[in-house]
Amino acid sequence: MTDVLDHSPVLAEVLGDALPVLERFHAKLAEEGEPRGLIGPRDVDIIWERHILNSAAVVPFIQSATRDAKFKTVADVGSGGGFPGLVAAACLPDHQFTLIEPMERRVEWLQECADLMELDNVTIERNRSDAVIAQVRKLAVHPFAVVTCRAVAPMTKLAGWTLPLLKPAGRLVALKGRSAQAELVKAEKEITRFGGRRPRVVEAAVGPDLEPTHVVLIDKR
Ligand SMILES: C[S@@+](CC[C@H](N)C(=O)[O-])C[C@H]1O[C@@H](n2cnc3c(N)ncnc32)[C@H](O)[C@@H]1O
């Protein structure tokens, strides 16, 4: 199956040095992603745009959040097929990523992909986020500079699943659909309760001539 963006100059423009590694990920997704239930049947010829470039949209927001951080650590909550965690890890080799995913078959997939992509900056944690939060509270795990996520839960739930993983002044970077602003309004109480401040929605570029996406940014007090 060919992809609408195969051989497009947009890929090198957006993904830069990470492109060869992400081409390996793309090939595996194109062959196994749909039968293994990681992408939808209608996504098979638009994997670049819908999954890989869309995930890469978080990269500038991670970089700006970690610019002055001593430890450039990122937790991706509910990584599923690897979005955005594996893509961002390929783009940011100087950051350490922890992919938090409870489902065994998805964890197997993530490990296979991390091995194929030869990513030495990725740790896969088979757990729900609340189990990792418990470890952060017990000081058994360091809190993270950034938490990312895509398509995991509405903001009312996501606030409690992500903000407690952040260190003070850390940042949540959540890929969201058009409902982002309405979700923020609805989750005001939960965001405050879990130490979030300055919740906002920004438009994030996916690539030249491609429809931008929306990212929710929340700072941790
Ligand atoms: C709809 S999938 C999205 C996967 C991927 N982020 C994406 O955008 O394609 C949601 C994922 O979140 C995981 N998940 C659900 N509840 C979770 C929790 N409490 N902590 C961590 N992951 C969770 C699920 O197992 C699933 O893989």
The ligand as a Tripos MOL2 file, in Angstrom:
@<TRIPOS>MOLECULE
LIG
   27    29     1     0     0
SMALL
NO_CHARGES

@<TRIPOS>ATOM
      1 C1         -7.1510    5.5380   21.8640 C.3       1 LIG1
      2 S1         -5.5880    4.9300   22.3400 S.3       1 LIG1
      3 C2         -4.4990    6.1960   21.7360 C.3       1 LIG1
      4 C3         -3.1220    5.6670   21.5060 C.3       1 LIG1
      5 C4         -2.1180    6.6820   20.9650 C.3       1 LIG1
      6 N1         -1.8090    7.7060   21.9590 N.3       1 LIG1
      7 C5         -2.6200    7.3250   19.7030 C.2       1 LIG1
      8 O1         -2.8330    8.5330   19.6630 O.co2     1 LIG1
      9 O2         -2.8110    6.5930   18.7140 O.co2     1 LIG1
     10 C6         -5.5470    5.2110   24.1050 C.3       1 LIG1
     11 C7         -4.4110    4.4550   24.7790 C.3       1 LIG1
     12 O3         -4.3600    4.8630   26.1440 O.3       1 LIG1
     13 C8         -4.1300    3.7140   26.9260 C.3       1 LIG1
     14 N2         -4.6460    4.0040   28.2780 N.ar      1 LIG1
     15 C9         -5.9260    3.9760   28.6960 C.ar      1 LIG1
     16 N3         -6.0080    4.3280   30.0060 N.ar      1 LIG1
     17 C10        -4.7540    4.5880   30.4120 C.ar      1 LIG1
     18 C11        -4.1780    5.0050   31.6470 C.ar      1 LIG1
     19 N4         -4.9220    5.2050   32.7310 N.pl3     1 LIG1
     20 N5         -2.8410    5.1880   31.7080 N.ar      1 LIG1
     21 C12        -2.0800    4.9940   30.6090 C.ar      1 LIG1
     22 N6         -2.5720    4.6100   29.4150 N.ar      1 LIG1
     23 C13        -3.8800    4.4080   29.3150 C.ar      1 LIG1
     24 C14        -4.8410    2.5900   26.1980 C.3       1 LIG1
     25 O4         -4.3510    1.3030   26.5440 O.3       1 LIG1
     26 C15        -4.5790    2.9510   24.7550 C.3       1 LIG1
     27 O5         -3.4040    2.3360   24.2580 O.3       1 LIG1
@<TRIPOS>BOND
     1     1     2 1
     2     2     3 1
     3     2    10 1
     4     3     4 1
     5     4     5 1
     6     5     6 1
     7     5     7 1
     8     7     8 2
     9     7     9 1
    10    10    11 1
    11    11    12 1
    12    11    26 1
    13    12    13 1
    14    13    14 1
    15    13    24 1
    16    14    15 ar
    17    14    23 ar
    18    15    16 ar
    19    16    17 ar
    20    17    18 ar
    21    17    23 ar
    22    18    19 1
    23    18    20 ar
    24    20    21 ar
    25    21    22 ar
    26    22    23 ar
    27    24    25 1
    28    24    26 1
    29    26    27 1
@<TRIPOS>SUBSTRUCTURE
     1 LIG1         1 GROUP 0 **** ****
